Amino acid sequence: MRVMERTFRQQLFFLLLCLSVLKGDCRYIENNDISKDELFSLLSSDLRREIPELLMYRRPLRCLDMVAVEGQFTFTAETPQLSCAAFFMAEPNELITVEFDSVDVDCSGGDFVTMFDGWVMKGEKFPSSQDHPLPLYERYVNYCDSGAARKSMRSSQNVAMVFFRVHGAGSSFALTVRKHVNPFPCNVISQSPEGSYTMVTPQQHRNCSFSIIYPVAIDISEFSLGHHSNFPKRSLPGCAESGDYVQLLGGSGIDTSKLLPITDLCISFTGPTHMKIGCDNTVVRMVSSGRFVSRVSFSYRPLDSQELQTIKLNNVEDFCFNN
Ligand SMILES: *[C@@H]1O[C@H](CO)[C@@H](O)[C@H](O)[C@H]1NC(C)=O
């Protein structure tokens, strides 16, 4: 039953992702039949240690693809493929390494295979340049530019991608994707339209975002935010002066710095904690001063078509939420 549910959620995820973000080409996106975790739960621990290499999940990579499991993925061009992208994702508390095993492309003829620390969709990046610890140029690793010197990349969050262009039939490359535990997750894209999460920012001067790329109903169940002891409790309208605070953002792209603010939560917050947000992307963002340990917990579920309809009808302006 759990397996069925999960499979269904994954299918739903791929479908929704196609519809809302990639706009078409759904036929290229497929589900990764069985995950290694599910397979492993059937095996003894002795056997488990020996199996990883032998049993590594392997399959061909498609020109537009989504990968949520570890394994080895091989792309072979049959015709020129000029604009391809593979999106990788893991659990919120994981990060991803991508390693080139073999690359046979014509770098001097304009081919490239480039890894990116994050996702790029419709020209926007996640995490946004503001929220990512590395400067933008360090987030790209182009196999051709690096003279094959850098053969792997470790992502800073639970998503990564590879984009590539190959002209010659028969050109190919293979890469291995692995997941690792990330003890301090900061920026996250949710793997599914339903779940719950607690975001904790350690004492770091760094903002963190949790992004849900579906229209959702979201419930902020608890927050504990560090604040300046002299903050006057009810005098100021916004949160900016208070210390750490939480922003709820919405919009249609994945760059959090381009989303519109829905509401801010800080110690003086008294508004609703349950909201229906009809945006393609909903983000919970912790703005951290670096002086406190702050935490926010929330749960979310997808909006059904009737709820979405209601939001559309109620909105005179072109914005995607109501209370
Ligand atoms: C965090 O976000 C706030 C508000 O968007 C911004 O003013 C601040 O510079 C950001 N902090 C860091 C470290 O990027």
The ligand as a Tripos MOL2 file, in Angstrom:
@<TRIPOS>MOLECULE
LIG
   14    14     1     0     0
SMALL
NO_CHARGES

@<TRIPOS>ATOM
      1 C1         18.3000   37.8490    3.6270 C.3       1 LIG1
      2 O1         17.1250   38.4160    3.0780 O.3       1 LIG1
      3 C2         16.9200   39.7710    3.4300 C.3       1 LIG1
      4 C3         15.5430   40.1800    2.9160 C.3       1 LIG1
      5 O2         15.2910   39.6870    1.6290 O.3       1 LIG1
      6 C4         18.0550   40.6130    2.8770 C.3       1 LIG1
      7 O3         17.8710   41.9760    3.2290 O.3       1 LIG1
      8 C5         19.3920   40.0870    3.4220 C.3       1 LIG1
      9 O4         20.4660   40.7840    2.8240 O.3       1 LIG1
     10 C6         19.5370   38.6020    3.1530 C.3       1 LIG1
     11 N1         20.7080   38.0860    3.8310 N.am      1 LIG1
     12 C7         21.6750   37.4230    3.2150 C.2       1 LIG1
     13 C8         22.8080   36.9630    4.0520 C.3       1 LIG1
     14 O5         21.6530   37.1970    2.0210 O.2       1 LIG1
@<TRIPOS>BOND
     1     1     2 1
     2     1    10 1
     3     2     3 1
     4     3     4 1
     5     3     6 1
     6     4     5 1
     7     6     7 1
     8     6     8 1
     9     8     9 1
    10     8    10 1
    11    10    11 1
    12    11    12 1
    13    12    13 1
    14    12    14 2
@<TRIPOS>SUBSTRUCTURE
     1 LIG1         1 GROUP 0 **** ****
